[in-house]
Structures are given as C-alpha cells and as structure tokens.
Amino acid sequence: MTTGVVDLEVGKGHERHNHPDCDEIIYVTQGQGEQFIEFGDGKVDTRNVKSGDLIFIPADLYHGTLNTGEGVMQLLVVYQSAGPEALLKTLPECEIIPANPTIKG
C-alpha cells in the first residue's frame, strides 16, 4: 500500500486514467471538485465532492478528478499496492516532499 498527498490548482485535475489491478481511496482534505468514475457497463457517475468526502475507486475503472473550487483542492490518495504513484512522479509539476523534512536520517 502506498499513500500520497496531491494538490490540484483551480481548474486543474487528473484526466481520465485507471490503475490496473489496484483499488484506490481518495480522501478530500481541502477544497471541492468533481469526481467521475466510469463503470464497465458504460455508465459514468459524476459527483461533486468536498473536504471530508471519501471516494473508493475499484481497480481497473477509469476515473478523474477536477478542482472546481476557488482554491487549492488537496487529496490524500491511498493505493492498494505500490506502483500507481510512479505515474505521478513523471509529471513535471510533481514535487516529492519528505514526510517530515525536519528529521534528518
């Protein structure tokens, strides 16, 4: 299992993507936006989400998030297994911040 924090600027988001063989949990810690999930039968479920909401995305389903608020939307993401976060690391705007930068080890 891996976790990370994602900050989405106003009007920005994660475009349609999926995580093969890996469930994902998204907890909205700040802001608001729109979350969609595409189901196998072609149905797309789009919902408005806000701080305090928890979203479960089953493995393999296509999904995306868009910040529709007026400030930064912050997400805590949890992946069932390691691997999906590797894609985030390749994005030019991705910044890896140590969990506690004051601890030297």
N, CA, C and O atoms as a MOPAC input file, in Angstrom:
PM7 MOZYME 1SCF
protein

 N      0.85300 1    -1.16300 1     0.00000 1
 C      0.00000 1     0.00000 1     0.00000 1
 C      0.90000 1     1.22700 1     0.00000 1
 O      1.93600 1     1.25300 1     0.66400 1
 N      0.49200 1     2.24100 1    -0.75100 1
 C      1.22600 1     3.49900 1    -0.76200 1
 C      0.24300 1     4.65800 1    -0.61100 1
 O     -0.94000 1     4.53200 1    -0.92400 1
 N      0.75100 1     5.77100 1    -0.13300 1
 C     -0.09400 1     6.94800 1     0.03800 1
 C      0.63300 1     8.17100 1    -0.50100 1
 O      1.84300 1     8.15000 1    -0.72600 1
 N     -0.12700 1     9.22600 1    -0.70100 1
 C      0.45700 1    10.48500 1    -1.13100 1
 C     -0.54900 1    11.60200 1    -0.97000 1
 O     -1.74300 1    11.35400 1    -0.79600 1
 N     -0.07700 1    12.81600 1    -1.02500 1
 C     -0.92600 1    13.99400 1    -0.97300 1
 C     -0.80000 1    14.69900 1    -2.31300 1
 O      0.30300 1    14.93000 1    -2.80700 1
 N     -1.94600 1    15.03900 1    -2.89600 1
 C     -1.98100 1    15.69800 1    -4.19800 1
 C     -2.67200 1    17.04300 1    -4.04000 1
 O     -3.77200 1    17.12500 1    -3.49200 1
 N     -2.02400 1    18.09700 1    -4.52300 1
 C     -2.62300 1    19.42700 1    -4.55300 1
 C     -3.01800 1    19.74100 1    -5.99000 1
 O     -2.18400 1    19.68800 1    -6.89400 1
 N     -4.28400 1    20.06700 1    -6.19700 1
 C     -4.78000 1    20.43900 1    -7.51900 1
 C     -5.12200 1    21.92300 1    -7.51100 1
 O     -5.94200 1    22.37000 1    -6.70800 1
 N     -4.50500 1    22.67600 1    -8.39100 1
 C     -4.78300 1    24.09700 1    -8.51100 1
 C     -6.17100 1    24.28800 1    -9.12100 1
 O     -6.72200 1    23.36000 1    -9.71200 1
 N     -6.72700 1    25.46600 1    -8.98300 1
 C     -8.05600 1    25.78700 1    -9.51400 1
 C     -8.10400 1    25.46700 1   -11.01300 1
 O     -7.23400 1    25.88500 1   -11.77700 1
 N     -9.12600 1    24.72500 1   -11.41500 1
 C     -9.31300 1    24.36900 1   -12.81500 1
 C     -8.45200 1    23.21400 1   -13.29900 1
 O     -8.55200 1    22.81800 1   -14.46000 1
 N     -7.61000 1    22.66700 1   -12.43400 1
 C     -6.71500 1    21.55900 1   -12.80700 1
 C     -7.24300 1    20.25900 1   -12.23800 1
 O     -8.12000 1    20.25200 1   -11.37400 1
 N     -6.69700 1    19.15300 1   -12.73500 1
 C     -7.13400 1    17.86900 1   -12.21600 1
 C     -6.37700 1    16.70900 1   -12.80700 1
 O     -5.36300 1    16.87700 1   -13.48500 1
 N     -6.88700 1    15.54100 1   -12.53800 1
 C     -6.36500 1    14.29700 1   -13.10900 1
 C     -7.29300 1    13.89300 1   -14.23600 1
 O     -8.48200 1    13.66500 1   -14.01700 1
 N     -6.76200 1    13.80600 1   -15.42800 1
 C     -7.58000 1    13.38800 1   -16.55600 1
 C     -7.90100 1    11.90500 1   -16.43000 1
 O     -7.36700 1    11.20900 1   -15.56700 1
 N     -8.77200 1    11.44100 1   -17.29600 1
 C     -9.23300 1    10.04800 1   -17.31300 1
 C     -8.02700 1     9.10000 1   -17.30300 1
 O     -7.13900 1     9.18300 1   -18.15200 1
 N     -8.02500 1     8.21000 1   -16.32600 1
 C     -6.96900 1     7.20800 1   -16.19900 1
 C     -7.50000 1     6.05300 1   -15.35700 1
 O     -8.58800 1     6.13900 1   -14.78700 1
 N     -6.73800 1     4.98800 1   -15.28200 1
 C     -7.10900 1     3.88100 1   -14.40100 1
 C     -5.84900 1     3.28900 1   -13.77600 1
 O     -4.72600 1     3.62700 1   -14.14800 1
 N     -6.07300 1     2.39500 1   -12.81500 1
 C     -4.98000 1     1.70000 1   -12.13800 1
 C     -5.27100 1     0.20400 1   -12.22900 1
 O     -6.03400 1    -0.32500 1   -11.42100 1
 N     -4.67200 1    -0.48100 1   -13.20200 1
 C     -4.94200 1    -1.91400 1   -13.34200 1
 C     -4.60800 1    -2.68800 1   -12.06200 1
 O     -3.53800 1    -2.52300 1   -11.47600 1
 N     -5.53400 1    -3.51800 1   -11.65500 1
 C     -5.34800 1    -4.41200 1   -10.50500 1
 C     -5.05600 1    -3.69300 1    -9.19800 1
 O     -4.41200 1    -4.26200 1    -8.31700 1
 N     -5.51800 1    -2.44600 1    -9.05100 1
 C     -5.20900 1    -1.69900 1    -7.83400 1
 C     -6.36900 1    -0.79000 1    -7.44700 1
 O     -6.70900 1     0.13900 1    -8.17900 1
 N     -6.97900 1    -1.06300 1    -6.28600 1
 C     -8.01000 1    -0.18000 1    -5.74200 1
 C     -7.36200 1     1.12900 1    -5.29600 1
 O     -6.17200 1     1.17600 1    -4.98400 1
 N     -8.17300 1     2.19500 1    -5.27100 1
 C     -7.69100 1     3.49200 1    -4.81000 1
 C     -8.74400 1     4.11100 1    -3.89500 1
 O     -9.94600 1     3.98900 1    -4.13100 1
 N     -8.26900 1     4.77200 1    -2.85700 1
 C     -9.13200 1     5.55300 1    -1.97900 1
 C     -8.64400 1     6.99700 1    -2.04800 1
 O     -7.44800 1     7.26300 1    -1.93300 1
 N     -9.57100 1     7.91300 1    -2.23500 1
 C     -9.25300 1     9.34200 1    -2.26600 1
 C    -10.02900 1    10.01000 1    -1.12900 1
 O    -11.24800 1     9.87200 1    -1.03100 1
 N     -9.31000 1    10.72900 1    -0.27800 1
 C     -9.93800 1    11.50000 1     0.78400 1
 C     -9.67800 1    12.96800 1     0.48600 1
 O     -8.52600 1    13.39000 1     0.37900 1
 N    -10.74400 1    13.74400 1     0.35400 1
 C    -10.61600 1    15.17000 1     0.07000 1
 C    -10.34100 1    15.88900 1     1.39400 1
 O    -11.21500 1    15.96800 1     2.25700 1
 N     -9.12500 1    16.40900 1     1.54500 1
 C     -8.76100 1    17.07600 1     2.79700 1
 C     -9.01400 1    18.57500 1     2.74100 1
 O     -9.10900 1    19.23400 1     3.77600 1
 N     -9.12500 1    19.11700 1     1.51200 1
 C     -9.32900 1    20.56100 1     1.37100 1
 C     -9.93700 1    20.85100 1     0.00800 1
 O     -9.57000 1    20.22400 1    -0.98500 1
 N    -10.85800 1    21.79100 1    -0.04200 1
 C    -11.40400 1    22.25400 1    -1.30900 1
 C    -12.61100 1    21.46800 1    -1.78600 1
 O    -13.25100 1    20.73200 1    -1.03500 1
 N    -12.89400 1    21.65700 1    -3.07300 1
 C    -14.03800 1    20.97700 1    -3.67600 1
 C    -13.76400 1    20.74300 1    -5.14700 1
 O    -12.91300 1    21.39400 1    -5.75300 1
 N    -14.50500 1    19.79700 1    -5.70700 1
 C    -14.29900 1    19.48400 1    -7.11000 1
 C    -15.33700 1    18.52000 1    -7.62700 1
 O    -16.40700 1    18.33300 1    -7.04700 1
 N    -14.97500 1    17.91200 1    -8.74600 1
 C    -15.85000 1    16.96500 1    -9.41600 1
 C    -15.07300 1    15.67000 1    -9.61300 1
 O    -13.93500 1    15.68400 1   -10.08400 1
 N    -15.69200 1    14.55900 1    -9.25300 1
 C    -15.08600 1    13.24400 1    -9.38800 1
 C    -15.95800 1    12.40300 1   -10.30400 1
 O    -17.17600 1    12.34600 1   -10.12900 1
 N    -15.33300 1    11.74200 1   -11.29200 1
 C    -16.12100 1    10.82000 1   -12.11600 1
 C    -15.48200 1     9.44800 1   -12.10500 1
 O    -14.26600 1     9.30400 1   -11.97800 1
 N    -16.33300 1     8.44500 1   -12.24200 1
 C    -15.91600 1     7.05100 1   -12.35500 1
 C    -16.71900 1     6.43100 1   -13.48800 1
 O    -17.94000 1     6.58300 1   -13.53900 1
 N    -16.04400 1     5.73100 1   -14.39900 1
 C    -16.70000 1     5.01600 1   -15.49500 1
 C    -16.82800 1     3.54700 1   -15.09900 1
 O    -15.84600 1     2.89900 1   -14.73800 1
 N    -18.03400 1     3.04400 1   -15.17200 1
 C    -18.27300 1     1.64500 1   -14.83000 1
 C    -18.23200 1     0.78800 1   -16.09000 1
 O    -18.37300 1     1.30200 1   -17.20000 1
 N    -18.04000 1    -0.50600 1   -15.92000 1
 C    -17.88800 1    -1.42700 1   -17.03400 1
 C    -19.04900 1    -1.43300 1   -18.00900 1
 O    -18.86000 1    -1.78300 1   -19.17400 1
 N    -20.24100 1    -1.05900 1   -17.57500 1
 C    -21.41200 1    -1.07700 1   -18.45000 1
 C    -21.54600 1     0.21500 1   -19.25400 1
 O    -22.56200 1     0.43100 1   -19.91500 1
 N    -20.51500 1     1.08400 1   -19.20100 1
 C    -20.54700 1     2.34100 1   -19.93200 1
 C    -21.12800 1     3.49600 1   -19.14000 1
 O    -21.07300 1     4.64400 1   -19.58100 1
 N    -21.68600 1     3.19900 1   -17.96900 1
 C    -22.25600 1     4.25100 1   -17.12900 1
 C    -21.13700 1     5.08600 1   -16.50200 1
 O    -20.14100 1     4.54800 1   -16.01900 1
 N    -21.31900 1     6.40800 1   -16.52100 1
 C    -20.36900 1     7.31900 1   -15.88300 1
 C    -21.08400 1     7.99100 1   -14.72100 1
 O    -22.14000 1     8.59700 1   -14.89600 1
 N    -20.50500 1     7.88000 1   -13.54500 1
 C    -21.05600 1     8.51400 1   -12.34800 1
 C    -20.18800 1     9.72100 1   -12.02700 1
 O    -19.00400 1     9.57100 1   -11.72800 1
 N    -20.76800 1    10.91800 1   -12.08600 1
 C    -20.05300 1    12.15500 1   -11.77400 1
 C    -20.69200 1    12.77700 1   -10.53900 1
 O    -21.91100 1    12.93300 1   -10.45800 1
 N    -19.84500 1    13.12500 1    -9.58400 1
 C    -20.35200 1    13.71200 1    -8.33900 1
 C    -19.51200 1    14.89400 1    -7.91500 1
 O    -18.30900 1    14.95100 1    -8.16700 1
 N    -20.17100 1    15.83700 1    -7.26700 1
 C    -19.45600 1    16.93500 1    -6.63400 1
 C    -18.91100 1    16.41300 1    -5.31400 1
 O    -19.62200 1    15.74400 1    -4.56400 1
 N    -17.65700 1    16.71700 1    -5.03200 1
 C    -17.02300 1    16.27100 1    -3.79000 1
 C    -16.41900 1    17.48100 1    -3.10100 1
 O    -16.11200 1    18.49400 1    -3.73000 1
 N    -16.25600 1    17.34800 1    -1.78600 1
 C    -15.72500 1    18.45800 1    -0.99200 1
 C    -14.92000 1    17.91700 1     0.17700 1
 O    -14.87300 1    16.71000 1     0.41600 1
 N    -14.29900 1    18.81800 1     0.88800 1
 C    -13.49700 1    18.45500 1     2.05100 1
 C    -14.28900 1    17.52800 1     2.97200 1
 O    -15.43200 1    17.81800 1     3.32500 1
 N    -13.67300 1    16.41700 1     3.35500 1
 C    -14.30400 1    15.43600 1     4.22800 1
 C    -14.89000 1    14.25000 1     3.48800 1
 O    -15.26100 1    13.26000 1     4.11900 1
 N    -14.98500 1    14.32100 1     2.15900 1
 C    -15.53500 1    13.20300 1     1.38500 1
 C    -14.47500 1    12.14100 1     1.12800 1
 O    -13.29700 1    12.44800 1     0.94600 1
 N    -14.90900 1    10.90200 1     1.11600 1
 C    -14.05700 1     9.74400 1     0.85600 1
 C    -14.60000 1     9.03600 1    -0.37600 1
 O    -15.79200 1     8.73700 1    -0.45100 1
 N    -13.72600 1     8.76800 1    -1.34100 1
 C    -14.12800 1     8.13200 1    -2.59800 1
 C    -13.37600 1     6.82500 1    -2.75600 1
 O    -12.15200 1     6.78900 1    -2.63300 1
 N    -14.10100 1     5.75200 1    -3.02700 1
 C    -13.48600 1     4.45800 1    -3.29100 1
 C    -13.56500 1     4.18800 1    -4.78900 1
 O    -14.64200 1     4.25900 1    -5.38200 1
 N    -12.42800 1     3.88100 1    -5.39600 1
 C    -12.37700 1     3.57100 1    -6.82700 1
 C    -11.84900 1     2.15600 1    -6.98900 1
 O    -10.67300 1     1.89500 1    -6.73500 1
 N    -12.71900 1     1.23500 1    -7.41400 1
 C    -12.27800 1    -0.14700 1    -7.61800 1
 C    -11.21100 1    -0.24500 1    -8.72200 1
 O    -11.15800 1     0.58000 1    -9.63400 1
 N    -10.38800 1    -1.25300 1    -8.61200 1
 C     -9.33300 1    -1.49600 1    -9.59300 1
 C     -9.89300 1    -1.49700 1   -11.00800 1
 O    -11.02300 1    -1.92500 1   -11.24500 1
 N     -9.09300 1    -1.01700 1   -11.93100 1
 C     -9.34700 1    -1.06400 1   -13.37400 1
 C    -10.33600 1    -0.02100 1   -13.88200 1
 O    -10.37700 1     0.22100 1   -15.08800 1
 N    -11.13400 1     0.60700 1   -13.01900 1
 C    -12.13600 1     1.55400 1   -13.51300 1
 C    -11.48400 1     2.90300 1   -13.84300 1
 O    -10.65500 1     3.41500 1   -13.09200 1
 N    -11.88400 1     3.45400 1   -14.98200 1
 C    -11.39600 1     4.77000 1   -15.37800 1
 C    -12.06700 1     5.83000 1   -14.51500 1
 O    -13.24800 1     5.72800 1   -14.18500 1
 N    -11.29300 1     6.84600 1   -14.15700 1
 C    -11.78700 1     7.89300 1   -13.28000 1
 C    -10.97000 1     9.16300 1   -13.46000 1
 O     -9.92700 1     9.14800 1   -14.11400 1
 N    -11.43800 1    10.25200 1   -12.88600 1
 C    -10.71300 1    11.51500 1   -12.94500 1
 C    -11.26600 1    12.48600 1   -11.91900 1
 O    -12.38800 1    12.33000 1   -11.43800 1
 N    -10.46600 1    13.48900 1   -11.59100 1
 C    -10.83100 1    14.48900 1   -10.60200 1
 C    -10.53600 1    15.86900 1   -11.17400 1
 O     -9.51700 1    16.05800 1   -11.83700 1
 N    -11.41200 1    16.82900 1   -10.92700 1
 C    -11.22200 1    18.20100 1   -11.38900 1
 C    -11.52600 1    19.15200 1   -10.24500 1
 O    -12.56200 1    19.03200 1    -9.59100 1
 N    -10.63000 1    20.09300 1   -10.00400 1
 C    -10.85000 1    21.11700 1    -8.98300 1
 C    -11.77500 1    22.18000 1    -9.56400 1
 O    -11.38500 1    22.91100 1   -10.47500 1
 N    -12.99000 1    22.27000 1    -9.04900 1
 C    -13.96000 1    23.26700 1    -9.49600 1
 C    -14.14000 1    24.38900 1    -8.47400 1
 O    -14.99800 1    25.25700 1    -8.63500 1
 N    -13.32200 1    24.35900 1    -7.42500 1
 C    -13.44400 1    25.34600 1    -6.36200 1
 C    -12.67200 1    26.62400 1    -6.65700 1
 O    -12.20500 1    26.85000 1    -7.77300 1
 N    -12.55100 1    27.44800 1    -5.63000 1
 C    -11.88000 1    28.74200 1    -5.75400 1
 C    -10.49200 1    28.74500 1    -5.13400 1
 O     -9.81000 1    29.76900 1    -5.13800 1
 N    -10.07300 1    27.60500 1    -4.60200 1
 C     -8.74700 1    27.48100 1    -4.00500 1
 C     -8.18900 1    26.10500 1    -4.28300 1
 O     -8.79300 1    25.31300 1    -5.00700 1
 N     -7.03900 1    25.82300 1    -3.71100 1
 C     -6.39000 1    24.52900 1    -3.90500 1
 C     -7.28800 1    23.40400 1    -3.38700 1
 O     -7.88300 1    23.51200 1    -2.31500 1
 N     -7.37300 1    22.34300 1    -4.15300 1
 C     -8.05900 1    21.11800 1    -3.72300 1
 C     -6.95400 1    20.13700 1    -3.33600 1
 O     -6.06700 1    19.84100 1    -4.13700 1
 N     -7.01500 1    19.63800 1    -2.10700 1
 C     -5.99100 1    18.71500 1    -1.63700 1
 C     -6.60400 1    17.34200 1    -1.40600 1
 O     -7.66300 1    17.20700 1    -0.79300 1
 N     -5.90900 1    16.32500 1    -1.91300 1
 C     -6.37900 1    14.94700 1    -1.81300 1
 C     -5.33600 1    14.09400 1    -1.11500 1
 O     -4.14100 1    14.22500 1    -1.38000 1
 N     -5.78200 1    13.22600 1    -0.22800 1
 C     -4.94400 1    12.17200 1     0.31000 1
 C     -5.31900 1    10.92300 1    -0.47300 1
 O     -6.46500 1    10.48000 1    -0.41800 1
 N     -4.36400 1    10.35100 1    -1.20400 1
 C     -4.65600 1     9.17300 1    -2.00800 1
 C     -3.97900 1     7.95400 1    -1.39300 1
 O     -2.84500 1     8.02900 1    -0.92100 1
 N     -4.69000 1     6.83300 1    -1.40700 1
 C     -4.16900 1     5.57900 1    -0.88800 1
 C     -4.35800 1     4.52700 1    -1.96400 1
 O     -5.47600 1     4.29100 1    -2.42200 1
 N     -3.26700 1     3.89700 1    -2.36500 1
 C     -3.31600 1     2.82700 1    -3.36400 1
 C     -3.15100 1     1.48500 1    -2.66400 1
 O     -2.34700 1     1.34600 1    -1.74200 1
 N     -3.91100 1     0.51200 1    -3.10800 1
 C     -3.89300 1    -0.82700 1    -2.52500 1
 C     -2.49200 1    -1.43900 1    -2.57700 1
 O     -2.08700 1    -2.15200 1    -1.65900 1
 N     -1.77000 1    -1.16200 1    -3.63500 1
 C     -0.41500 1    -1.69900 1    -3.77400 1
 C      0.47900 1    -0.63000 1    -4.39300 1
 O     -0.00300 1     0.32200 1    -5.00700 1
 N      1.76200 1    -0.79900 1    -4.22500 1
 C      2.70700 1     0.16400 1    -4.78600 1
 C      2.69300 1     0.08700 1    -6.30700 1
 O      2.45200 1    -0.97300 1    -6.88500 1
 N      2.95100 1     1.21100 1    -6.94100 1
 C      3.04500 1     1.23700 1    -8.38900 1
 C      2.35500 1     2.41900 1    -9.03600 1
 O      2.99700 1     3.14900 1    -9.79200 1
 N      1.05400 1     2.64800 1    -8.77100 1
 C      0.35700 1     3.74300 1    -9.44500 1
 C      0.96800 1     5.12500 1    -9.19900 1
 O      0.85300 1     6.01300 1   -10.04300 1
 N      1.60700 1     5.30400 1    -8.06300 1
 C      2.19200 1     6.60800 1    -7.76600 1
 C      3.36300 1     6.92200 1    -8.69600 1
 O      3.76800 1     8.07800 1    -8.81000 1
 N      3.90200 1     5.91500 1    -9.35200 1
 C      5.02100 1     6.12700 1   -10.27100 1
 C      4.62400 1     7.07300 1   -11.40200 1
 O      5.44600 1     7.87000 1   -11.85400 1
 N      3.38300 1     6.99600 1   -11.86100 1
 C      2.91800 1     7.90000 1   -12.91300 1
 C      2.93800 1     9.34500 1   -12.42700 1
 O      3.34600 1    10.24200 1   -13.16500 1
 N      2.50500 1     9.57400 1   -11.20200 1
 C      2.50100 1    10.94100 1   -10.66200 1
 C      3.91000 1    11.52100 1   -10.63200 1
 O      4.09900 1    12.71100 1   -10.88400 1
 N      4.89700 1    10.68500 1   -10.32600 1
 C      6.27900 1    11.15400 1   -10.23700 1
 C      6.81700 1    11.62900 1   -11.58200 1
 O      7.77300 1    12.40300 1   -11.61700 1
 N      6.22800 1    11.18400 1   -12.68300 1
 C      6.71300 1    11.57700 1   -14.00600 1
 C      6.14900 1    12.91900 1   -14.46400 1
 O      6.63200 1    13.48100 1   -15.44700 1
 N      5.14700 1    13.43900 1   -13.77800 1
 C      4.53500 1    14.69900 1   -14.18100 1
 C      5.45000 1    15.86500 1   -13.83200 1
 O      6.01800 1    15.89300 1   -12.74000 1
 N      5.60800 1    16.83500 1   -14.74200 1
 C      6.54200 1    17.94400 1   -14.48600 1
 C      6.19700 1    18.76600 1   -13.25000 1
 O      7.09100 1    19.33100 1   -12.62100 1
 N      4.92600 1    18.84200 1   -12.89400 1
 C      4.54000 1    19.64200 1   -11.73000 1
 C      4.62400 1    18.86700 1   -10.41200 1
 O      4.31100 1    19.41200 1    -9.35400 1
 N      5.04200 1    17.60300 1   -10.47100 1
 C      5.12700 1    16.77100 1    -9.26300 1
 C      6.34500 1    17.16700 1    -8.43700 1
 O      7.45500 1    17.28000 1    -8.95500 1
 N      6.11700 1    17.37300 1    -7.15200 1
 C      7.19500 1    17.68600 1    -6.22500 1
 C      7.14400 1    16.67400 1    -5.08700 1
 O      6.12700 1    16.55400 1    -4.40500 1
 N      8.22400 1    15.95700 1    -4.88500 1
 C      8.29800 1    14.97100 1    -3.81000 1
 C      8.79800 1    15.68500 1    -2.55500 1
 O      9.89800 1    16.23800 1    -2.54200 1
 N      7.98100 1    15.66600 1    -1.50200 1
 C      8.32200 1    16.32600 1    -0.24500 1
 C      8.41400 1    15.24600 1     0.83400 1
 O      7.47100 1    14.47400 1     1.00900 1
 N      9.52500 1    15.18200 1     1.55300 1
 C      9.65200 1    14.18400 1     2.61600 1
 C      8.52800 1    14.32500 1     3.63300 1
 O      8.01500 1    15.42200 1     3.85400 1
 N      8.14800 1    13.21100 1     4.25100 1
 C      7.05500 1    13.20500 1     5.22500 1
 C      7.32200 1    14.17800 1     6.36300 1
 O      6.39900 1    14.85800 1     6.81000 1
 N      8.53800 1    14.26200 1     6.83600 1
 C      8.89800 1    15.20900 1     7.88800 1
 C     10.27500 1    15.77000 1     7.56000 1
 O     11.28800 1    15.18500 1     7.94300 1
 N     10.32500 1    16.90400 1     6.85000 1
 C     11.62000 1    17.43000 1     6.41300 1
 C     12.53400 1    17.89200 1     7.54600 1
 O     13.70700 1    18.17300 1     7.30100 1
 N     12.02800 1    17.97900 1     8.78400 1
 C     12.89300 1    18.40800 1     9.89800 1
 C     13.68900 1    17.25800 1    10.47400 1
 O     14.64800 1    17.48500 1    11.21200 1
 N     13.31800 1    16.02500 1    10.15500 1
 C     14.04900 1    14.85900 1    10.65500 1
 C     15.10800 1    14.48000 1     9.63600 1
 O     14.81800 1    14.25900 1     8.46000 1
 N     16.32500 1    14.41100 1    10.10900 1
 C     17.43000 1    14.01600 1     9.22600 1
 C     17.80100 1    12.58400 1     9.55100 1
 O     17.85700 1    12.19200 1    10.71700 1
 N     18.05600 1    11.80200 1     8.50800 1
 C     18.32900 1    10.40400 1     8.79400 1
 C     19.34400 1     9.79100 1     7.96200 1
 O     19.64700 1     8.60900 1     8.12600 1

